[in-house]
Amino acid sequence: MRHFLNLSDAGADGVAAMLADAIDRKAARAGFPKGRADADAPLAGHVLAMIFEKNSTRTRVSFDMAIRQLGGSSIVMDAGSMQLGRGESIADTARVLSGYVDAIMIRTDDHAKVEDMARYASVPVINGLTDRSHPCQIMADLQTILEDGKALPGLKLAWLGDGNNVLASLIEAAGLMQFDVTAACPQGFMPDEADVARGQGRARIVASPQEAVEGADVIVTDTWISMG
């Protein structure tokens, strides 16, 4: 896997491997100070550039702490403090940053920008959120489900909310990891048909929240007003 723009970039085996590693590392860190690096510090000496075109609390802190706990460091930037905010192209930004850092994470409202960053960067690019997908959020959700003792294959998951980027990635995960998603979305807020198709038959869209949660093992929802 060169870049992580969508869950399908990792595939089922890659997603499973990352989840297992995350769970193992979390357990191994029990009792560690939050700022202490993992014993093996696999990213020692590596630098992650984080670009935020949308406001963030959880994504920013979680990425920053993750790179520190893996032994690396981060540089945090927003569009207003970069030439990117003054008209410099994504292509030039990607090439320049690739000469300074080992990986780039970008959080933006335009998925095409993430794709362009990956196209021109010579280092790995991670999708921290776009208008179309939020793969890292779903990785965290799947880890929570596994830590609760549930297996993913055959799981019945209910989604209550609009057909947003999180649901799109959740449906993609269902197709990869073989669990079922029933999403209750109001008229006018349905997911795109292309996003539903990525579920490989594992996603069902209904209008009734009661129907969606019937027999569910897990219920997931999201804010109706974007937090950025």
N, C-alpha and C positions, 0 to 999 in steps of 0.2 A: 504494500500500500504506500503510494507516494504522498498523496494528500488525503485529508479527511474532510470532505465537503458534504457528503451524505453517508448514511450508514452502509449503503451498498458498496461504497469504496472499500470497506473492510471485509464485507461478506459475512456470512454466518459464522464461519470459523474464526475470523478476525474479531468480530464482536464478542464471541464467547471467550476468546483468549484474553481480550482486554478486560472483560468483566471479572474473570478469574484472577487476573493479576491485580486488579484494583482491590478486590476483596482480600486477597492474601496480604497485600501491602498495608491495607488498613489494619488488619489484625496484627501484623508485625510491628506496627507503630504504637500499639497500646502502651500507654504510660510515657511516651515521648513528649517533650515540649513541642508545641505546634510548629515552631520555627526550625526544629532540628531536622536535618536531612536523613533520609532512609539509610540504613546501614551500608547498602551497596552503592548508594548515590549514583544511579546509572546515567544521570545527565550532568554530572560534575563538569564544569567548564563550558557548558552550553548556555546560550542566551535565546530567550523567546521574545520576539517583538509582538506587542498587543496593540492593535489599532481599534479604537472605539469611535464609530460614527453614530452610535446610539448609546444613550446613557445606560449604565449598568452598576449594580451593587454585587449581586451574587456571582455573576459570570466573571467580573473583574477580580474579585477576591479569591474565588475558587481557582482560577487559572494561575494567579500570582502565587498562592500558597502551594499549588500542585508543583509548579516548576521549582520552587524553593525546596519542597520536601523531597524532590527527586535529585536535588543537588545542584540545580542550575540557578539562573537568575533571569529577570525580565526587565524589559523597557516598555513603559506604558505611554501611548500616544493617543491624542484625539485629532480629528480632522482639522480642527481650528488651529492647532499648534504645528501642523505640518504643511508642506508645500502642496500636499494633496488637497487641502482645503482652499488653495488659491489657484487651482486649475491644472496642477501637474497630473499627468496621466497615471492610471493604475500601473501600466506597463513600466514606466520609469521608476515609480515607487517600488515596485516589486524587484526590479533589477538592483536598485541602490540598496535596499534593505538586505537583499540576499548576500551582499558583500560584507555585511556587518554582523548578521545574526544567523542562528542555526535553524530557526523556524519562525513562522508568522501566524498569528491568530488574528482574525478580523471579524468584527461584529458590525453589521451594516444592514440597511433596509433594502438592499438591492442584491439579489443572489448573483446577478451577472458580474458584479464587482469581485465577489469571491472567486468565481470561475476565471475571471481575467487575472486576478492575483496569482492563482495557481498556474495559469498558462505561462506567465512571464517570470515567475520566481524560480530560482534554482534550488530553493530549500523547501521543505514541506510547509503546506498551508493548511490551517485548521479553521473550519467554520464555527465561529462563536455565536452565531445567530444570523439568519437572513429572513427576508419576507417569505421564503419558500420552505425553509427547513431549520431545525434546531437539533442536530444529532447529538451534541454533547449533553443536552438536557435529558434526552431519552436514555442515553447511557447511564446517567445518574438514577433515573427512574427504574431502569431494569436492575441496577445493582441493589436498589432498595427492595425490590420485589424478591430477588434472590436471597437477600439477607433476612427476609421475613420467612424464609423456609419454603418458598414456592418455586416450582420448576416452571420454566417458560413454555416448553412444548405442551400444547393442550390447555394452557391457561385461558380463562375467559375474562377479558378486560372490558370495562365500560368507560366510555368517554362522554362527559357532559359539557357542552360548550360549543363554540363556533369552530368552523373548519379552518383552523389557522395553521401556522407553520409547525407548531408542536404536534398537532394531530397528524399532519403530513408525515413527519418523521416517525411517529408512533405506528402508523399504518405500515410504513416501510419496514420497521422493526418486526411487526407481526408476520409479514411475509418471509423475512429472513429467519426468524427464530421459531416459527410455527406455533404462534398463539393467535387467538381470535379477538378482534376488536369490534364492539358494537358501539357506534357513536350516535348520540342524540344531538342533532344540530337543528336549530330553528330554520324555517324557510328564509332564504336570502343569505344564510350563513353556512351553506353546505361546502364541504371540501370539493376541490376540483376533481373531475372524473379521472384525470391522469394520476392524481395522488392516490385515489382509491385503487386504481389498477396496480399500483406498486405493492399493494398488499397481497397480490397473488391469490385472490379469492378469500383472504382471511379477514376482510373488513366488510362490515354491514352498516349502512347509514339509516337511521330511523328518526321519527319526529318525536316520539314519546320517551321522556327520561325513565319512566317506570319500565317500559319495555327494554330499554338499554341495560338497566341494572339487574334485571331478573336473572338470577343464577350466576351473577358475576363473582369472580374471585377477587378482583381489584377494581376500584373505581378511581378514575383520574379526572380532574377538571382543571380549569385555568381561569385567570382573570379575564373579564370581558373588555377591559380597557387596557391597552398595551402599556406595559411598564418600560418600554424602550428596548 
